[in-house]
């Protein structure tokens, strides 16, 4: 125990038991988000709209307490608008996928943004992947192929859900990169609140154009509000609070609890049973995500959106 503590201190990480609890609790809050998407009787994209809109007063209040290092000029505003549109597309694809595939798959494949980000970093550096990166890419391709094949065996609808969740991971990269650009001069709550303001109208238009119900029906507001709180406030806030206190390897392992917990919720709440081949596919993708998240040459996403 003392050896672990001294190693953490030597590397500048000052993690306490509360930081570890916050890290796990944040991942748990994000992992149960898909459950609320399924429980809500609005459309899935409409849940994303309310997730962006309902927490805005709290986010703006937190943003007012920040002291930005730079003004919100046209360039940063452009980055934020771009990030908001990409985040809206990410949530729309993910929420549509959640209703069409197993919960474990939805969370795992939506986290594929880490892999897309690693590939993007390689393109920017104009080099071939190193050995670990090659292993991660191969494992991800093999794992995704297994999961997609298993979903096709169940139903073409389930396969479509997996593809939508993969698309969400792709869009998440195009949210993360401009958001990080804007974050260079602005506070984290300022960026998050402005991105939410940019994303909410896009999600509303998508939900309206596809004919989704916007307002909750007989089920009520509880699932929508719960998704907004767990997805936009508790989950992200706890992870941001604990992030700087752990090395990337620990963050990577903790983030991989999300698909495991989501799969458990899918089994208990919806009777979704995983077969041995499903576990193999999930293990391959999880291993690839772990390598991608701990690659030091670029920053990885902090978890499911």
Order of alpha helices (4+ residues) and beta strands (2+ residues): alpha-alpha-alpha-alpha-alpha-alpha-alpha-alpha-alpha-alpha-alpha-alpha-alpha-alpha-alpha-alpha
